[in-house]
Amino acid sequence: MSLHIKNGRVIDPANGIDAVQDLFIVDGKVAALGAAPAGFAAARTIDASGLVVAPGLVDLSARLREPGYEYKATLESEMQAAMQGGVTSLVCPPDTDPVLDEPGLVEMLKHRAKRLNQAHVHPLGALTMGLKGKALTEMAELTESGCVGFSQAEMPIEDTNVLLRALQYAHTFGYTVWLRPQDFYIGRGGVAHSGPLASRLGLSGVPVMAETIALHTIFELIRSTGARVHLCRISSAAALELIRAAKAEGLPVTCDVGVHHVHLTDADIGFFDPNARVTPPLRSQRDRDAIRAAVLDGTVDAVCSDHTPVDDDEKLLPFAEASPGATGLELLLSLTLKWAEDYAASQFGKGDALPLALSRISHDAARVAGLDAGRLTIGSPADICIFDPNARWTVEGAALASQGKHTPFLGYELAGQVQATIVAGHVAFERHPRAAGNLS
């Protein structure tokens, strides 16, 4: 199908493009920007006047809950959530049931996702069998089946020798290991950031040192093996300083943060709001401010939704008993734009920080995962997010396509609403024309 998207503000951070111009799509790929290619005939034209035309978003952490946890969410519901959020490529952790430690399971998941003809799904394979932290998986076979890296999700590797062997193997074959740094013993069982608030509320704490001690170990192993490691969901100022130093040293590391950590602090727990129960926990204002600055200066490579849908039975419980997690696919764009408006533009005099914000959730995230995505280069896949940066919407459970309705941002009014999502040249989502007013 050939598409002509006209009159939109095309922003492609990867190629330094920010201008009102037309975009042309042929056979699922970007064919031209500005002037139509020779012989072009549009099967459909989309008028994007007043809208931003950007690369489809790339989310580095979205739990789809299949296989095994369909009572929390289904592939159909979460893929629709991705479309409504403008997310065209997503990376899913391996902590499904059964765990993604066999090629057949990975192939089944990718096949199911492909049949829906929506977002591109890129699984992470389990680093160890069953995520038990003992025997390594067959990484080569999992890579052949479609895995883009290897992870333990939230499960620890207690034996450092196992992690050493895993990094040695990964380095030999050029694989990336995705790790969330947290010491297994320090803060085990904690549900909130260790600090005055947790003490007042009587909640068990997870100290920052749980993150920094794990990072020291990981960095020593990287120095020994040379393995490439992506650090997931960094939550503290101290950890960011260590990562900044590691990058300056030349260690092959990247990192991301969950979008809720960009905005919230442990004070947002309020009166034991289980929607604010996430992993890692929301930390202090100092940590939150350090995260905001690190997203700006590039210490943080990408912002992700950390989408973790949880059902009512596991969420509507006392704070310490509630399952951690929040829905985020549909909020990633708006919350990143909020960072750009509230922080980047004013704090550092960046003026219009929109291109930088989009880069952190498209091109930069794609680079971390090694994906051919997040850019509008001629010949690249036509994965596109069209959104109204000025349209305001209120976060309500009923408005979310995700089966998981729980988020600490319920009731927030946010700017930035996706009007259409295009995947491989196919219009996979389009908001009702009455609501959009700009699509034809």
Secondary structure per residue as TSV (DSSP state, phi and psi in degrees):
chain	resnum	aa	ss	phi	psi
A	1	M	-	360.0	136.3
A	2	S	-	-100.4	132.7
A	3	L	E	-123.7	143.6
A	4	H	E	-122.5	114.2
A	5	I	E	-104.2	114.1
A	6	K	E	-114.2	150.9
A	7	N	E	68.2	14.1
A	8	G	E	-90.7	157.8
A	9	R	E	-82.9	102.1
A	10	V	E	-81.9	119.5
A	11	I	E	-119.6	115.0
A	12	D	E	-128.1	90.6
A	13	P	G	-57.1	-32.9
A	14	A	G	-61.5	-33.6
A	15	N	G	-111.5	10.2
A	16	G	T	66.9	29.2
A	17	I	E	-97.7	130.6
A	18	D	E	-154.6	90.8
A	19	A	E	-160.7	153.3
A	20	V	E	-77.8	114.0
A	21	Q	E	-160.3	169.5
A	22	D	E	-89.7	155.8
A	23	L	E	-130.2	137.8
A	24	F	E	-122.2	135.0
A	25	I	E	-123.3	131.3
A	26	V	E	-136.2	129.8
A	27	D	T	53.9	40.7
A	28	G	T	79.3	7.0
A	29	K	E	-128.8	157.0
A	30	V	E	-69.8	120.1
A	31	A	E	-98.2	-33.6
A	32	A	E	-167.8	156.9
A	33	L	E	-125.1	137.0
A	34	G	S	91.7	-88.3
A	35	A	S	-98.8	144.8
A	36	A	-	-66.8	144.6
A	37	P	-	-69.6	160.3
A	38	A	T	-58.1	132.4
A	39	G	T	76.7	9.8
A	40	F	-	-70.6	134.1
A	41	A	-	-134.6	116.8
A	42	A	-	-77.6	127.0
A	43	A	S	-75.6	-24.7
A	44	R	E	-154.5	143.7
A	45	T	E	-117.7	133.6
A	46	I	E	-114.6	121.1
A	47	D	E	-86.6	111.2
A	48	A	-	-104.6	30.0
A	49	S	T	-57.2	129.6
A	50	G	T	79.5	1.2
A	51	L	S	-112.2	162.4
A	52	V	E	-100.1	132.5
A	53	V	E	-109.0	112.5
A	54	A	E	-130.9	163.8
A	55	P	E	-58.8	147.7
A	56	G	-	-57.1	144.6
A	57	L	E	-71.3	150.3
A	58	V	E	-119.6	118.2
A	59	D	E	-107.2	122.2
A	60	L	S	-85.2	-1.7
A	61	S	-	-156.4	101.9
A	62	A	B	-139.4	111.0
A	63	R	-	-81.7	121.2
A	64	L	-	-93.2	-8.9
A	65	R	-	68.5	6.6
A	66	E	T	-119.2	141.7
A	67	P	T	-82.8	158.7
A	68	G	T	104.7	-26.1
A	69	Y	-	-123.9	43.4
A	70	E	T	-64.3	-19.4
A	71	Y	T	-71.6	-18.2
A	72	K	T	-90.6	-36.0
A	73	A	-	-172.0	158.7
A	74	T	-	-118.7	162.0
A	75	L	H	-59.7	-39.3
A	76	E	H	-62.6	-46.6
A	77	S	H	-67.3	-40.3
A	78	E	H	-76.9	-30.4
A	79	M	H	-69.2	-35.9
A	80	Q	H	-66.2	-37.8
A	81	A	H	-61.1	-41.3
A	82	A	H	-60.4	-43.3
A	83	M	H	-63.7	-42.5
A	84	Q	H	-67.6	-21.8
A	85	G	T	-94.8	0.1
A	86	G	T	77.0	14.5
A	87	V	E	-88.8	114.6
A	88	T	E	-103.3	-15.0
A	89	S	E	-137.9	135.3
A	90	L	E	-142.9	148.2
A	91	V	E	-105.3	129.4
A	92	C	E	-114.4	133.8
A	93	P	-	-66.3	164.5
A	94	P	S	-89.9	4.6
A	95	D	-	-84.8	57.6
A	96	T	S	-94.8	-171.8
A	97	D	S	-136.5	103.1
A	98	P	S	-75.0	160.3
A	99	V	-	-62.5	147.9
A	100	L	S	-77.8	71.0
A	101	D	-	-118.2	6.5
A	102	E	S	-128.2	139.2
A	103	P	H	-55.5	-37.7
A	104	G	H	-61.5	-37.4
A	105	L	H	-68.1	-40.1
A	106	V	H	-65.1	-44.8
A	107	E	H	-63.9	-38.3
A	108	M	H	-63.2	-44.9
A	109	L	H	-62.8	-45.7
A	110	K	H	-65.3	-37.6
A	111	H	H	-64.8	-44.8
A	112	R	H	-61.2	-42.4
A	113	A	H	-67.1	-40.3
A	114	K	H	-64.6	-35.6
A	115	R	H	-64.5	-27.0
A	116	L	H	-75.8	-17.0
A	117	N	T	57.9	43.3
A	118	Q	S	-125.3	-125.6
A	119	A	S	-66.2	150.1
A	120	H	E	-77.6	127.3
A	121	V	E	-105.2	126.9
A	122	H	E	-122.5	99.7
A	123	P	E	-74.8	150.2
A	124	L	-	-94.2	132.9
A	125	G	E	-82.5	154.8
A	126	A	E	-66.2	138.0
A	127	L	S	-74.4	-36.1
A	128	T	B	-126.4	155.8
A	129	M	G	-60.7	126.9
A	130	G	G	65.4	10.6
A	131	L	G	57.1	29.6
A	132	K	-	-88.1	-5.2
A	133	G	S	75.7	24.8
A	134	K	S	-122.3	-76.4
A	135	A	S	-89.8	133.9
A	136	L	B	-71.9	148.9
A	137	T	-	-79.1	170.6
A	138	E	-	-82.3	85.6
A	139	M	H	-62.2	-36.9
A	140	A	H	-63.2	-44.3
A	141	E	H	-66.9	-39.3
A	142	L	H	-66.3	-36.2
A	143	T	H	-64.6	-42.4
A	144	E	H	-62.5	-30.4
A	145	S	T	-82.0	-8.2
A	146	G	T	124.1	6.4
A	147	C	-	-75.6	140.6
A	148	V	-	-100.9	-1.4
A	149	G	-	176.5	-174.6
A	150	F	E	-135.3	139.1
A	151	S	E	-146.1	156.7
A	152	Q	-	-101.8	5.1
A	153	A	T	51.7	-122.8
A	154	E	T	-98.5	4.5
A	155	M	-	-90.6	137.5
A	156	P	-	-84.2	159.4
A	157	I	-	-109.9	103.6
A	158	E	-	-72.1	-35.0
A	159	D	-	-88.1	110.0
A	160	T	H	-63.1	-26.3
A	161	N	H	-62.3	-35.4
A	162	V	H	-66.2	-44.1
A	163	L	H	-65.1	-37.6
A	164	L	H	-59.9	-47.2
A	165	R	H	-63.5	-39.1
A	166	A	H	-62.8	-43.1
A	167	L	H	-69.0	-36.6
A	168	Q	H	-61.3	-46.8
A	169	Y	H	-64.0	-45.5
A	170	A	H	-61.8	-40.9
A	171	H	H	-64.5	-39.2
A	172	T	H	-57.6	-37.5
A	173	F	H	-108.0	5.5
A	174	G	T	77.1	24.9
A	175	Y	-	-87.6	156.3
A	176	T	E	-102.7	134.3
A	177	V	E	-103.2	128.3
A	178	W	E	-102.9	118.4
A	179	L	E	-128.6	136.8
A	180	R	-	-99.0	113.0
A	181	P	-	-73.2	114.2
A	182	Q	-	-158.2	122.5
A	183	D	-	-59.7	136.2
A	184	F	S	-68.0	-32.7
A	185	Y	S	-94.6	-40.6
A	186	I	T	-74.0	122.5
A	187	G	T	80.1	9.2
A	188	R	T	-60.5	130.1
A	189	G	T	85.8	-3.8
A	190	G	-	-71.4	152.1
A	191	V	-	-125.0	-8.6
A	192	A	E	-145.2	166.2
A	193	H	E	-64.1	130.6
A	194	S	S	-66.1	117.6
A	195	G	S	177.8	-176.2
A	196	P	H	-57.6	-38.2
A	197	L	H	-64.3	-47.7
A	198	A	H	-60.6	-38.1
A	199	S	H	-63.2	-44.2
A	200	R	H	-65.3	-36.3
A	201	L	H	-84.3	-8.5
A	202	G	T	73.3	29.5
A	203	L	-	-100.5	141.0
A	204	S	-	-69.0	140.9
A	205	G	E	-105.9	156.9
A	206	V	E	-116.5	106.2
A	207	P	-	-73.2	157.0
A	208	V	T	-58.8	-33.1
A	209	M	H	-62.2	-21.1
A	210	A	H	-61.1	-33.9
A	211	E	H	-80.7	-44.1
A	212	T	H	-72.3	-37.1
A	213	I	H	-61.8	-43.5
A	214	A	H	-62.4	-38.3
A	215	L	H	-64.7	-42.0
A	216	H	H	-57.3	-42.9
A	217	T	H	-62.9	-47.9
A	218	I	H	-60.4	-42.9
A	219	F	H	-66.0	-37.6
A	220	E	H	-63.8	-39.1
A	221	L	H	-68.4	-35.8
A	222	I	H	-66.5	-41.4
A	223	R	H	-60.4	-35.3
A	224	S	H	-76.3	-37.5
A	225	T	H	-104.0	-26.5
A	226	G	-	79.1	8.3
A	227	A	-	-68.2	148.9
A	228	R	E	-88.0	126.6
A	229	V	E	-127.9	134.3
A	230	H	E	-105.7	125.5
A	231	L	E	-96.2	122.5
A	232	C	-	-99.6	139.0
A	233	R	-	53.0	56.8
A	234	I	-	-67.3	140.7
A	235	S	-	-128.4	-3.6
A	236	S	-	-132.5	154.6
A	237	A	H	-63.7	-40.9
A	238	A	H	-62.5	-40.3
A	239	A	H	-65.2	-39.8
A	240	L	H	-64.3	-36.3
A	241	E	H	-63.2	-41.2
A	242	L	H	-64.9	-40.3
A	243	I	H	-68.0	-39.6
A	244	R	H	-59.8	-42.9
A	245	A	H	-67.0	-39.2
A	246	A	H	-64.0	-40.4
A	247	K	H	-66.2	-40.6
A	248	A	H	-62.8	-31.0
A	249	E	H	-73.7	-19.1
A	250	G	T	98.6	11.1
A	251	L	-	-68.3	142.1
A	252	P	-	-79.1	72.4
A	253	V	E	-125.1	147.2
A	254	T	E	-131.6	167.6
A	255	C	E	-152.2	159.7
A	256	D	E	-132.6	168.2
A	257	V	E	-131.7	151.1
A	258	G	E	-75.0	142.5
A	259	V	H	-64.3	-26.1
A	260	H	H	-69.5	-29.1
A	261	H	H	-72.5	-16.8
A	262	V	H	-73.1	-24.3
A	263	H	H	-117.0	-31.2
A	264	L	-	-107.1	160.8
A	265	T	-	-129.9	176.5
A	266	D	G	-62.8	-21.4
A	267	A	G	-64.0	-22.5
A	268	D	G	-74.3	-5.2
A	269	I	G	-61.8	-29.5
A	270	G	T	56.7	-129.9
A	271	F	T	-93.9	67.0
A	272	F	T	60.4	46.0
A	273	D	-	-73.2	112.1
A	274	P	G	-65.8	-19.5
A	275	N	G	-65.2	-20.6
A	276	A	G	-93.2	9.3
A	277	R	-	-86.5	103.4
A	278	V	-	-132.7	166.7
A	279	T	S	-126.6	125.2
A	280	P	S	-65.3	165.5
A	281	P	-	-71.2	156.1
A	282	L	-	-62.3	134.9
A	283	R	-	-110.6	-162.1
A	284	S	-	-73.3	168.5
A	285	Q	H	-62.3	-36.3
A	286	R	H	-60.2	-43.2
A	287	D	H	-65.2	-44.6
A	288	R	H	-59.8	-44.0
A	289	D	H	-65.1	-36.7
A	290	A	H	-65.9	-37.5
A	291	I	H	-63.9	-44.8
A	292	R	H	-58.7	-43.5
A	293	A	H	-67.9	-37.1
A	294	A	H	-71.4	-30.1
A	295	V	H	-64.6	-38.2
A	296	L	H	-69.9	-46.5
A	297	D	H	-85.0	-2.7
A	298	G	T	92.7	-2.3
A	299	T	S	-58.5	-41.7
A	300	V	S	-87.0	119.8
A	301	D	-	-76.9	-34.0
A	302	A	E	-152.9	153.7
A	303	V	E	-108.9	134.3
A	304	C	E	-123.7	165.1
A	305	S	-	-79.6	-23.6
A	306	D	-	48.2	44.5
A	307	H	B	-63.3	115.9
A	308	T	-	-138.6	84.1
A	309	P	-	-66.0	135.7
A	310	V	-	-127.9	138.6
A	311	D	-	-81.4	165.6
A	312	D	H	-58.1	-40.1
A	313	D	H	-62.3	-28.9
A	314	E	H	-98.6	-12.2
A	315	K	H	-104.6	-37.0
A	316	L	S	-85.0	66.9
A	317	L	S	-137.0	168.9
A	318	P	-	-53.0	146.8
A	319	F	T	-48.5	-48.4
A	320	A	T	-69.5	-19.6
A	321	E	T	-98.3	-16.3
A	322	A	S	-69.5	147.4
A	323	S	-	-72.6	136.0
A	324	P	-	-71.0	149.7
A	325	G	-	138.0	155.0
A	326	A	B	-152.3	149.8
A	327	T	-	-75.8	146.4
A	328	G	-	-153.0	-12.8
A	329	L	T	-56.1	-41.0
A	330	E	T	-83.1	-6.5
A	331	L	T	-105.5	-13.4
A	332	L	H	-56.6	-48.4
A	333	L	H	-63.1	-53.3
A	334	S	H	-62.7	-39.6
A	335	L	H	-72.4	-30.8
A	336	T	H	-71.9	-38.1
A	337	L	H	-64.2	-35.4
A	338	K	H	-63.9	-40.3
A	339	W	H	-58.8	-44.5
A	340	A	I	-63.2	-40.8
A	341	E	I	-75.9	-44.5
A	342	D	I	-80.1	-30.6
A	343	Y	I	-119.5	-61.1
A	344	A	I	-60.6	-47.1
A	345	A	H	-65.7	-42.7
A	346	S	H	-84.5	-42.5
A	347	Q	H	-66.2	-38.7
A	348	F	S	-119.6	11.6
A	349	G	-	61.0	35.9
A	350	K	-	-78.6	-8.8
A	351	G	S	70.5	-123.4
A	352	D	-	-81.2	104.4
A	353	A	-	-92.7	8.4
A	354	L	H	-58.5	-46.3
A	355	P	H	-59.4	-40.4
A	356	L	H	-64.9	-43.3
A	357	A	H	-60.0	-45.1
A	358	L	H	-64.4	-34.0
A	359	S	H	-62.0	-40.3
A	360	R	H	-65.9	-20.5
A	361	I	T	-117.0	15.3
A	362	S	T	-139.1	-88.6
A	363	H	H	-61.0	-46.0
A	364	D	H	-64.7	-41.2
A	365	A	H	-65.5	-39.9
A	366	A	H	-63.0	-39.1
A	367	R	H	-62.2	-42.1
A	368	V	H	-58.9	-44.3
A	369	A	H	-86.7	-3.9
A	370	G	T	69.9	36.5
A	371	L	-	-103.9	147.7
A	372	D	S	-85.9	78.2
A	373	A	-	-157.8	174.0
A	374	G	S	76.5	22.2
A	375	R	-	-153.5	159.9
A	376	L	-	-113.7	35.8
A	377	T	-	-63.5	142.3
A	378	I	T	-56.8	127.6
A	379	G	T	92.9	-8.9
A	380	S	S	-81.3	160.2
A	381	P	B	-56.3	137.1
A	382	A	-	-83.8	70.7
A	383	D	-	-101.5	113.8
A	384	I	E	-137.2	141.9
A	385	C	E	-116.3	122.6
A	386	I	E	-110.4	120.9
A	387	F	E	-140.6	158.1
A	388	D	E	-98.5	109.2
A	389	P	E	-69.4	-15.6
A	390	N	E	-102.9	-15.0
A	391	A	E	-67.2	130.9
A	392	R	E	-106.4	141.7
A	393	W	E	-142.1	155.6
A	394	T	E	-104.2	132.0
A	395	V	-	-74.9	110.4
A	396	E	-	-133.4	144.0
A	397	G	G	-55.2	-40.1
A	398	A	G	-66.5	-23.1
A	399	A	G	-86.3	-9.9
A	400	L	-	-89.9	134.0
A	401	A	-	-76.2	-27.0
A	402	S	S	-59.7	144.4
A	403	Q	S	-68.7	-23.3
A	404	G	-	-86.3	119.3
A	405	K	-	-104.0	6.9
A	406	H	-	-101.1	125.8
A	407	T	-	-155.3	144.9
A	408	P	T	-69.0	-4.7
A	409	F	T	-98.5	10.3
A	410	L	T	-55.6	131.7
A	411	G	T	91.7	-13.1
A	412	Y	-	-70.2	142.7
A	413	E	E	-99.7	123.3
A	414	L	E	-123.5	152.6
A	415	A	E	-97.4	150.6
A	416	G	E	100.7	102.4
A	417	Q	E	-127.3	127.7
A	418	V	E	-69.0	129.2
A	419	Q	E	-101.4	-29.4
A	420	A	E	-158.3	146.2
A	421	T	E	-126.9	126.2
A	422	I	E	-115.1	128.3
A	423	V	E	-121.8	118.6
A	424	A	T	51.4	41.9
A	425	G	T	81.3	-1.0
A	426	H	E	-104.4	128.9
A	427	V	E	-74.0	97.3
A	428	A	E	-86.0	-22.0
A	429	F	E	-149.7	138.5
A	430	E	E	-145.9	122.7
A	431	R	-	-67.1	151.0
A	432	H	-	-53.5	131.7
A	433	P	H	-51.8	-32.2
A	434	R	H	-63.7	-37.4
A	435	A	H	-76.2	-37.7
A	436	A	H	-80.0	-49.0
A	437	G	S	76.1	-6.6
A	438	N	S	-123.8	-9.0
A	439	L	-	-99.0	139.4
A	440	S	-	-132.9	360.0
